[in-house]
Amino acid sequence: MSDFVAALGLVLVIEGLLYAVAPEGMKQMMQQVMDMPGSALRAGGLVAMLAGVFIVWLVRG
C-alpha cells in the first residue's frame, strides 16, 4: 500500500511541476484536449495505462 501512495504522490509532483513551470502551455494543452474526440482520449488513456503497467512490470519483475 505504501508503494501505491508513493506512486500517487509522484504523479502529483509531476503534474504540479508542469503547472508551475508552464501554466500557459498547460492551458493550451487543455484546450486541445477539449477539442479532441472522446475516442482519441480513450485510446490515449489506454496506451498510457498499458505503458505504465509495462514500466511497473519491468521495475518490479
PDB file of N, CA, C and O in Angstrom:
ATOM      1  N   MET A   1       0.817  -1.190   0.000  1.00  0.00           N
ATOM      2  CA  MET A   1       0.000   0.000   0.000  1.00  0.00           C
ATOM      3  C   MET A   1       0.865   1.260   0.000  1.00  0.00           C
ATOM      4  O   MET A   1       0.503   2.267  -0.608  1.00  0.00           O
ATOM      5  N   SER A   2       2.004   1.200   0.682  1.00  0.00           N
ATOM      6  CA  SER A   2       2.872   2.377   0.737  1.00  0.00           C
ATOM      7  C   SER A   2       3.446   2.695  -0.645  1.00  0.00           C
ATOM      8  O   SER A   2       3.671   3.862  -0.966  1.00  0.00           O
ATOM      9  N   ASP A   3       3.687   1.658  -1.472  1.00  0.00           N
ATOM     10  CA  ASP A   3       4.159   1.898  -2.833  1.00  0.00           C
ATOM     11  C   ASP A   3       3.111   2.646  -3.642  1.00  0.00           C
ATOM     12  O   ASP A   3       3.450   3.531  -4.428  1.00  0.00           O
ATOM     13  N   PHE A   4       1.848   2.301  -3.458  1.00  0.00           N
ATOM     14  CA  PHE A   4       0.771   2.964  -4.170  1.00  0.00           C
ATOM     15  C   PHE A   4       0.697   4.439  -3.772  1.00  0.00           C
ATOM     16  O   PHE A   4       0.551   5.312  -4.627  1.00  0.00           O
ATOM     17  N   VAL A   5       0.798   4.704  -2.498  1.00  0.00           N
ATOM     18  CA  VAL A   5       0.731   6.093  -2.016  1.00  0.00           C
ATOM     19  C   VAL A   5       1.938   6.872  -2.527  1.00  0.00           C
ATOM     20  O   VAL A   5       1.805   8.036  -2.905  1.00  0.00           O
ATOM     21  N   ALA A   6       3.108   6.247  -2.544  1.00  0.00           N
ATOM     22  CA  ALA A   6       4.309   6.907  -3.069  1.00  0.00           C
ATOM     23  C   ALA A   6       4.145   7.202  -4.558  1.00  0.00           C
ATOM     24  O   ALA A   6       4.530   8.276  -5.019  1.00  0.00           O
ATOM     25  N   ALA A   7       3.583   6.267  -5.311  1.00  0.00           N
ATOM     26  CA  ALA A   7       3.358   6.480  -6.742  1.00  0.00           C
ATOM     27  C   ALA A   7       2.356   7.604  -6.972  1.00  0.00           C
ATOM     28  O   ALA A   7       2.543   8.434  -7.861  1.00  0.00           O
ATOM     29  N   LEU A   8       1.306   7.631  -6.183  1.00  0.00           N
ATOM     30  CA  LEU A   8       0.315   8.696  -6.291  1.00  0.00           C
ATOM     31  C   LEU A   8       0.950  10.056  -5.982  1.00  0.00           C
ATOM     32  O   LEU A   8       0.676  11.042  -6.667  1.00  0.00           O
ATOM     33  N   GLY A   9       1.778  10.104  -4.975  1.00  0.00           N
ATOM     34  CA  GLY A   9       2.491  11.336  -4.650  1.00  0.00           C
ATOM     35  C   GLY A   9       3.399  11.789  -5.776  1.00  0.00           C
ATOM     36  O   GLY A   9       3.488  12.983  -6.062  1.00  0.00           O
ATOM     37  N   LEU A  10       4.076  10.844  -6.419  1.00  0.00           N
ATOM     38  CA  LEU A  10       4.958  11.175  -7.538  1.00  0.00           C
ATOM     39  C   LEU A  10       4.161  11.729  -8.715  1.00  0.00           C
ATOM     40  O   LEU A  10       4.610  12.664  -9.378  1.00  0.00           O
ATOM     41  N   VAL A  11       2.997  11.169  -8.979  1.00  0.00           N
ATOM     42  CA  VAL A  11       2.130  11.697 -10.040  1.00  0.00           C
ATOM     43  C   VAL A  11       1.759  13.142  -9.736  1.00  0.00           C
ATOM     44  O   VAL A  11       1.796  13.993 -10.625  1.00  0.00           O
ATOM     45  N   LEU A  12       1.402  13.423  -8.492  1.00  0.00           N
ATOM     46  CA  LEU A  12       1.037  14.783  -8.107  1.00  0.00           C
ATOM     47  C   LEU A  12       2.222  15.739  -8.231  1.00  0.00           C
ATOM     48  O   LEU A  12       2.046  16.890  -8.632  1.00  0.00           O
ATOM     49  N   VAL A  13       3.410  15.283  -7.897  1.00  0.00           N
ATOM     50  CA  VAL A  13       4.604  16.118  -8.040  1.00  0.00           C
ATOM     51  C   VAL A  13       4.837  16.459  -9.510  1.00  0.00           C
ATOM     52  O   VAL A  13       5.103  17.613  -9.846  1.00  0.00           O
ATOM     53  N   ILE A  14       4.739  15.467 -10.378  1.00  0.00           N
ATOM     54  CA  ILE A  14       4.979  15.698 -11.804  1.00  0.00           C
ATOM     55  C   ILE A  14       3.919  16.625 -12.388  1.00  0.00           C
ATOM     56  O   ILE A  14       4.250  17.547 -13.133  1.00  0.00           O
ATOM     57  N   GLU A  15       2.655  16.395 -12.062  1.00  0.00           N
ATOM     58  CA  GLU A  15       1.594  17.264 -12.570  1.00  0.00           C
ATOM     59  C   GLU A  15       1.756  18.680 -12.037  1.00  0.00           C
ATOM     60  O   GLU A  15       1.620  19.643 -12.791  1.00  0.00           O
ATOM     61  N   GLY A  16       2.041  18.816 -10.762  1.00  0.00           N
ATOM     62  CA  GLY A  16       2.227  20.142 -10.186  1.00  0.00           C
ATOM     63  C   GLY A  16       3.396  20.871 -10.820  1.00  0.00           C
ATOM     64  O   GLY A  16       3.334  22.082 -11.031  1.00  0.00           O
ATOM     65  N   LEU A  17       4.451  20.151 -11.123  1.00  0.00           N
ATOM     66  CA  LEU A  17       5.620  20.744 -11.768  1.00  0.00           C
ATOM     67  C   LEU A  17       5.252  21.301 -13.138  1.00  0.00           C
ATOM     68  O   LEU A  17       5.681  22.395 -13.504  1.00  0.00           O
ATOM     69  N   LEU A  18       4.452  20.542 -13.898  1.00  0.00           N
ATOM     70  CA  LEU A  18       4.040  21.018 -15.221  1.00  0.00           C
ATOM     71  C   LEU A  18       3.233  22.312 -15.128  1.00  0.00           C
ATOM     72  O   LEU A  18       3.442  23.234 -15.916  1.00  0.00           O
ATOM     73  N   TYR A  19       2.316  22.381 -14.169  1.00  0.00           N
ATOM     74  CA  TYR A  19       1.520  23.593 -13.993  1.00  0.00           C
ATOM     75  C   TYR A  19       2.376  24.751 -13.504  1.00  0.00           C
ATOM     76  O   TYR A  19       2.140  25.891 -13.902  1.00  0.00           O
ATOM     77  N   ALA A  20       3.358  24.495 -12.658  1.00  0.00           N
ATOM     78  CA  ALA A  20       4.205  25.552 -12.111  1.00  0.00           C
ATOM     79  C   ALA A  20       5.180  26.095 -13.157  1.00  0.00           C
ATOM     80  O   ALA A  20       5.434  27.299 -13.204  1.00  0.00           O
ATOM     81  N   VAL A  21       5.722  25.215 -13.989  1.00  0.00           N
ATOM     82  CA  VAL A  21       6.744  25.620 -14.949  1.00  0.00           C
ATOM     83  C   VAL A  21       6.132  26.219 -16.218  1.00  0.00           C
ATOM     84  O   VAL A  21       6.664  27.186 -16.764  1.00  0.00           O
ATOM     85  N   ALA A  22       5.026  25.656 -16.688  1.00  0.00           N
ATOM     86  CA  ALA A  22       4.456  26.101 -17.969  1.00  0.00           C
ATOM     87  C   ALA A  22       2.940  26.233 -17.887  1.00  0.00           C
ATOM     88  O   ALA A  22       2.225  25.461 -18.525  1.00  0.00           O
ATOM     89  N   PRO A  23       2.433  27.198 -17.113  1.00  0.00           N
ATOM     90  CA  PRO A  23       0.977  27.308 -16.978  1.00  0.00           C
ATOM     91  C   PRO A  23       0.269  27.632 -18.294  1.00  0.00           C
ATOM     92  O   PRO A  23      -0.819  27.116 -18.545  1.00  0.00           O
ATOM     93  N   GLU A  24       0.862  28.472 -19.132  1.00  0.00           N
ATOM     94  CA  GLU A  24       0.221  28.807 -20.409  1.00  0.00           C
ATOM     95  C   GLU A  24       0.215  27.602 -21.347  1.00  0.00           C
ATOM     96  O   GLU A  24      -0.757  27.376 -22.069  1.00  0.00           O
ATOM     97  N   GLY A  25       1.281  26.843 -21.334  1.00  0.00           N
ATOM     98  CA  GLY A  25       1.327  25.625 -22.146  1.00  0.00           C
ATOM     99  C   GLY A  25       0.281  24.620 -21.701  1.00  0.00           C
ATOM    100  O   GLY A  25      -0.319  23.937 -22.531  1.00  0.00           O
ATOM    101  N   MET A  26       0.060  24.527 -20.399  1.00  0.00           N
ATOM    102  CA  MET A  26      -0.965  23.614 -19.881  1.00  0.00           C
ATOM    103  C   MET A  26      -2.356  24.070 -20.298  1.00  0.00           C
ATOM    104  O   MET A  26      -3.213  23.246 -20.615  1.00  0.00           O
ATOM    105  N   LYS A  27      -2.581  25.386 -20.299  1.00  0.00           N
ATOM    106  CA  LYS A  27      -3.872  25.911 -20.750  1.00  0.00           C
ATOM    107  C   LYS A  27      -4.112  25.564 -22.218  1.00  0.00           C
ATOM    108  O   LYS A  27      -5.207  25.151 -22.598  1.00  0.00           O
ATOM    109  N   GLN A  28      -3.077  25.737 -23.033  1.00  0.00           N
ATOM    110  CA  GLN A  28      -3.199  25.402 -24.457  1.00  0.00           C
ATOM    111  C   GLN A  28      -3.462  23.908 -24.644  1.00  0.00           C
ATOM    112  O   GLN A  28      -4.287  23.512 -25.468  1.00  0.00           O
ATOM    113  N   MET A  29      -2.753  23.083 -23.871  1.00  0.00           N
ATOM    114  CA  MET A  29      -2.949  21.645 -23.984  1.00  0.00           C
ATOM    115  C   MET A  29      -4.375  21.258 -23.587  1.00  0.00           C
ATOM    116  O   MET A  29      -4.993  20.409 -24.229  1.00  0.00           O
ATOM    117  N   MET A  30      -4.894  21.882 -22.529  1.00  0.00           N
ATOM    118  CA  MET A  30      -6.259  21.578 -22.095  1.00  0.00           C
ATOM    119  C   MET A  30      -7.279  21.959 -23.171  1.00  0.00           C
ATOM    120  O   MET A  30      -8.266  21.254 -23.379  1.00  0.00           O
ATOM    121  N   GLN A  31      -7.031  23.070 -23.845  1.00  0.00           N
ATOM    122  CA  GLN A  31      -7.933  23.471 -24.925  1.00  0.00           C
ATOM    123  C   GLN A  31      -7.890  22.456 -26.059  1.00  0.00           C
ATOM    124  O   GLN A  31      -8.926  22.117 -26.631  1.00  0.00           O
ATOM    125  N   GLN A  32      -6.698  21.972 -26.386  1.00  0.00           N
ATOM    126  CA  GLN A  32      -6.576  20.950 -27.431  1.00  0.00           C
ATOM    127  C   GLN A  32      -7.293  19.666 -27.023  1.00  0.00           C
ATOM    128  O   GLN A  32      -7.929  19.016 -27.852  1.00  0.00           O
ATOM    129  N   VAL A  33      -7.191  19.305 -25.756  1.00  0.00           N
ATOM    130  CA  VAL A  33      -7.866  18.105 -25.262  1.00  0.00           C
ATOM    131  C   VAL A  33      -9.378  18.275 -25.374  1.00  0.00           C
ATOM    132  O   VAL A  33     -10.083  17.329 -25.726  1.00  0.00           O
ATOM    133  N   MET A  34      -9.877  19.463 -25.080  1.00  0.00           N
ATOM    134  CA  MET A  34     -11.319  19.711 -25.177  1.00  0.00           C
ATOM    135  C   MET A  34     -11.818  19.549 -26.610  1.00  0.00           C
ATOM    136  O   MET A  34     -12.971  19.180 -26.833  1.00  0.00           O
ATOM    137  N   ASP A  35     -10.949  19.823 -27.576  1.00  0.00           N
ATOM    138  CA  ASP A  35     -11.336  19.721 -28.984  1.00  0.00           C
ATOM    139  C   ASP A  35     -11.202  18.307 -29.540  1.00  0.00           C
ATOM    140  O   ASP A  35     -11.668  18.040 -30.648  1.00  0.00           O
ATOM    141  N   MET A  36     -10.585  17.407 -28.805  1.00  0.00           N
ATOM    142  CA  MET A  36     -10.371  16.034 -29.285  1.00  0.00           C
ATOM    143  C   MET A  36     -11.630  15.192 -29.101  1.00  0.00           C
ATOM    144  O   MET A  36     -12.385  15.390 -28.150  1.00  0.00           O
ATOM    145  N   PRO A  37     -11.849  14.256 -30.015  1.00  0.00           N
ATOM    146  CA  PRO A  37     -12.985  13.349 -29.822  1.00  0.00           C
ATOM    147  C   PRO A  37     -12.726  12.393 -28.656  1.00  0.00           C
ATOM    148  O   PRO A  37     -11.580  12.077 -28.336  1.00  0.00           O
ATOM    149  N   GLY A  38     -13.804  11.943 -28.035  1.00  0.00           N
ATOM    150  CA  GLY A  38     -13.676  11.050 -26.886  1.00  0.00           C
ATOM    151  C   GLY A  38     -12.936   9.767 -27.204  1.00  0.00           C
ATOM    152  O   GLY A  38     -12.216   9.236 -26.358  1.00  0.00           O
ATOM    153  N   SER A  39     -13.106   9.268 -28.414  1.00  0.00           N
ATOM    154  CA  SER A  39     -12.431   8.015 -28.782  1.00  0.00           C
ATOM    155  C   SER A  39     -10.915   8.181 -28.786  1.00  0.00           C
ATOM    156  O   SER A  39     -10.193   7.255 -28.416  1.00  0.00           O
ATOM    157  N   ALA A  40     -10.426   9.346 -29.198  1.00  0.00           N
ATOM    158  CA  ALA A  40      -8.982   9.590 -29.191  1.00  0.00           C
ATOM    159  C   ALA A  40      -8.464   9.680 -27.753  1.00  0.00           C
ATOM    160  O   ALA A  40      -7.383   9.180 -27.444  1.00  0.00           O
ATOM    161  N   LEU A  41      -9.240  10.317 -26.885  1.00  0.00           N
ATOM    162  CA  LEU A  41      -8.841  10.393 -25.469  1.00  0.00           C
ATOM    163  C   LEU A  41      -8.819   9.006 -24.843  1.00  0.00           C
ATOM    164  O   LEU A  41      -7.914   8.672 -24.078  1.00  0.00           O
ATOM    165  N   ARG A  42      -9.821   8.204 -25.172  1.00  0.00           N
ATOM    166  CA  ARG A  42      -9.889   6.841 -24.634  1.00  0.00           C
ATOM    167  C   ARG A  42      -8.675   6.024 -25.097  1.00  0.00           C
ATOM    168  O   ARG A  42      -8.048   5.322 -24.304  1.00  0.00           O
ATOM    169  N   ALA A  43      -8.360   6.127 -26.381  1.00  0.00           N
ATOM    170  CA  ALA A  43      -7.214   5.384 -26.923  1.00  0.00           C
ATOM    171  C   ALA A  43      -5.912   5.844 -26.276  1.00  0.00           C
ATOM    172  O   ALA A  43      -5.064   5.024 -25.922  1.00  0.00           O
ATOM    173  N   GLY A  44      -5.757   7.150 -26.123  1.00  0.00           N
ATOM    174  CA  GLY A  44      -4.553   7.676 -25.469  1.00  0.00           C
ATOM    175  C   GLY A  44      -4.450   7.227 -24.023  1.00  0.00           C
ATOM    176  O   GLY A  44      -3.367   6.895 -23.542  1.00  0.00           O
ATOM    177  N   GLY A  45      -5.584   7.219 -23.332  1.00  0.00           N
ATOM    178  CA  GLY A  45      -5.599   6.753 -21.947  1.00  0.00           C
ATOM    179  C   GLY A  45      -5.220   5.290 -21.829  1.00  0.00           C
ATOM    180  O   GLY A  45      -4.474   4.902 -20.930  1.00  0.00           O
ATOM    181  N   LEU A  46      -5.741   4.479 -22.745  1.00  0.00           N
ATOM    182  CA  LEU A  46      -5.405   3.050 -22.726  1.00  0.00           C
ATOM    183  C   LEU A  46      -3.929   2.819 -23.014  1.00  0.00           C
ATOM    184  O   LEU A  46      -3.295   1.977 -22.378  1.00  0.00           O
ATOM    185  N   VAL A  47      -3.381   3.563 -23.970  1.00  0.00           N
ATOM    186  CA  VAL A  47      -1.952   3.431 -24.278  1.00  0.00           C
ATOM    187  C   VAL A  47      -1.111   3.852 -23.074  1.00  0.00           C
ATOM    188  O   VAL A  47      -0.145   3.173 -22.727  1.00  0.00           O
ATOM    189  N   ALA A  48      -1.474   4.968 -22.435  1.00  0.00           N
ATOM    190  CA  ALA A  48      -0.730   5.428 -21.252  1.00  0.00           C
ATOM    191  C   ALA A  48      -0.831   4.405 -20.127  1.00  0.00           C
ATOM    192  O   ALA A  48       0.151   4.137 -19.436  1.00  0.00           O
ATOM    193  N   MET A  49      -2.015   3.838 -19.946  1.00  0.00           N
ATOM    194  CA  MET A  49      -2.202   2.848 -18.893  1.00  0.00           C
ATOM    195  C   MET A  49      -1.344   1.608 -19.153  1.00  0.00           C
ATOM    196  O   MET A  49      -0.690   1.100 -18.242  1.00  0.00           O
ATOM    197  N   LEU A  50      -1.348   1.126 -20.389  1.00  0.00           N
ATOM    198  CA  LEU A  50      -0.549  -0.049 -20.724  1.00  0.00           C
ATOM    199  C   LEU A  50       0.944   0.237 -20.581  1.00  0.00           C
ATOM    200  O   LEU A  50       1.700  -0.621 -20.125  1.00  0.00           O
ATOM    201  N   ALA A  51       1.368   1.431 -20.966  1.00  0.00           N
ATOM    202  CA  ALA A  51       2.776   1.801 -20.803  1.00  0.00           C
ATOM    203  C   ALA A  51       3.150   1.824 -19.322  1.00  0.00           C
ATOM    204  O   ALA A  51       4.227   1.365 -18.940  1.00  0.00           O
ATOM    205  N   GLY A  52       2.260   2.358 -18.495  1.00  0.00           N
ATOM    206  CA  GLY A  52       2.519   2.389 -17.054  1.00  0.00           C
ATOM    207  C   GLY A  52       2.610   1.010 -16.450  1.00  0.00           C
ATOM    208  O   GLY A  52       3.490   0.742 -15.631  1.00  0.00           O
ATOM    209  N   VAL A  53       1.701   0.122 -16.849  1.00  0.00           N
ATOM    210  CA  VAL A  53       1.737  -1.254 -16.351  1.00  0.00           C
ATOM    211  C   VAL A  53       3.032  -1.927 -16.787  1.00  0.00           C
ATOM    212  O   VAL A  53       3.648  -2.652 -16.006  1.00  0.00           O
ATOM    213  N   PHE A  54       3.447  -1.693 -18.025  1.00  0.00           N
ATOM    214  CA  PHE A  54       4.681  -2.280 -18.534  1.00  0.00           C
ATOM    215  C   PHE A  54       5.898  -1.778 -17.760  1.00  0.00           C
ATOM    216  O   PHE A  54       6.791  -2.557 -17.428  1.00  0.00           O
ATOM    217  N   ILE A  55       5.933  -0.484 -17.475  1.00  0.00           N
ATOM    218  CA  ILE A  55       7.058   0.073 -16.710  1.00  0.00           C
ATOM    219  C   ILE A  55       7.106  -0.517 -15.303  1.00  0.00           C
ATOM    220  O   ILE A  55       8.171  -0.896 -14.815  1.00  0.00           O
ATOM    221  N   VAL A  56       5.949  -0.591 -14.661  1.00  0.00           N
ATOM    222  CA  VAL A  56       5.908  -1.188 -13.316  1.00  0.00           C
ATOM    223  C   VAL A  56       6.345  -2.647 -13.376  1.00  0.00           C
ATOM    224  O   VAL A  56       7.077  -3.104 -12.498  1.00  0.00           O
ATOM    225  N   TRP A  57       5.911  -3.386 -14.395  1.00  0.00           N
ATOM    226  CA  TRP A  57       6.291  -4.788 -14.550  1.00  0.00           C
ATOM    227  C   TRP A  57       7.805  -4.910 -14.727  1.00  0.00           C
ATOM    228  O   TRP A  57       8.427  -5.806 -14.156  1.00  0.00           O
ATOM    229  N   LEU A  58       8.402  -4.006 -15.522  1.00  0.00           N
ATOM    230  CA  LEU A  58       9.859  -4.046 -15.729  1.00  0.00           C
ATOM    231  C   LEU A  58      10.603  -3.774 -14.414  1.00  0.00           C
ATOM    232  O   LEU A  58      11.557  -4.475 -14.076  1.00  0.00           O
ATOM    233  N   VAL A  59      10.160  -2.757 -13.683  1.00  0.00           N
ATOM    234  CA  VAL A  59      10.852  -2.365 -12.466  1.00  0.00           C
ATOM    235  C   VAL A  59      10.676  -3.405 -11.367  1.00  0.00           C
ATOM    236  O   VAL A  59      11.622  -3.717 -10.643  1.00  0.00           O
ATOM    237  N   ARG A  60       9.469  -3.940 -11.244  1.00  0.00           N
ATOM    238  CA  ARG A  60       9.178  -4.887 -10.174  1.00  0.00           C
ATOM    239  C   ARG A  60       9.588  -6.319 -10.503  1.00  0.00           C
ATOM    240  O   ARG A  60       9.841  -7.125  -9.607  1.00  0.00           O
ATOM    241  N   GLY A  61       9.651  -6.628 -11.802  1.00  0.00           N
ATOM    242  CA  GLY A  61       9.898  -8.015 -12.223  1.00  0.00           C
ATOM    243  C   GLY A  61      11.305  -8.388 -12.112  1.00  0.00           C
ATOM    244  O   GLY A  61      11.670  -9.520 -12.429  1.00  0.00           O
TER     245      GLY A  61
END
